[in-house]
Amino acid sequence: MGISVTQLLIVLVIVIVLFGTKRLRNMGGDLGGAIRGFRSAMKGGEQDTKIEENEADILEGEVTKKQSEEDKV
């Protein structure tokens, strides 16, 4: 019991009649912009996490390096 192609076409025609092609185009553009913004925010969050991990590794390496130098003295 799936949706057939003819049922999808009927729904598409009804949506076009109700909203019009210009409004559908605008809604499609807005939806695309929202998806792009979401993806870029997700990538930015991943990059922030990587940067924080790298900074933690660098700081941890410097602390270890300084402690080993102090132990030698």
C-alpha positions in Angstrom: 0.0 0.0 0.0 2.4 2.7 -1.2 1.7 6.0 -2.9 1.5 5.6 -6.7 2.9 8.0 -9.3 -0.6 9.3 -10.2 -1.3 10.1 -6.6 1.9 12.1 -6.3 1.1 14.0 -9.5 -2.4 14.9 -8.1 -0.8 16.1 -4.9 1.8 18.2 -6.9 -0.9 19.8 -9.0 -3.0 20.7 -5.9 0.1 22.2 -4.2 0.9 24.3 -7.3 -2.7 25.5 -7.5 -2.7 26.5 -3.8 0.7 28.2 -3.6 1.6 29.1 -7.1 5.0 28.5 -8.8 6.6 31.8 -7.6 5.9 31.1 -3.9 7.1 27.5 -4.3 10.3 28.7 -5.9 10.9 31.1 -3.0 10.1 28.3 -0.4 12.5 26.0 -2.2 15.3 28.6 -2.1 14.7 29.3 1.5 14.7 25.6 2.3 18.0 25.2 0.4 19.5 28.1 2.3 18.5 26.7 5.6 20.0 23.3 4.7 23.3 25.0 3.6 23.4 27.0 6.8 22.8 23.9 8.9 25.6 22.0 7.1 28.1 24.8 7.5 27.2 25.1 11.2 27.8 21.4 11.6 31.1 21.6 9.8 32.1 24.6 12.0 31.2 22.7 15.1 33.4 19.8 14.0 36.3 22.2 13.2 35.9 23.8 16.6 36.1 20.4 18.3 39.2 19.5 16.3 40.9 22.8 17.2 40.1 22.3 20.9 41.6 18.8 20.8 44.7 20.1 19.0 45.1 22.9 21.5 44.7 20.4 24.4 47.4 18.2 22.8 49.7 21.1 22.3 49.3 22.3 25.9 49.7 18.8 27.3 52.9 18.4 25.2 54.3 21.6 26.5 53.6 20.7 30.1 55.2 17.3 29.6 58.2 18.9 27.9 58.7 21.5 30.7 58.4 18.8 33.4 61.0 16.6 31.7 63.3 19.6 31.3 62.9 20.5 35.0 63.6 16.9 36.0 66.9 17.0 34.1 68.0 20.1 35.9 
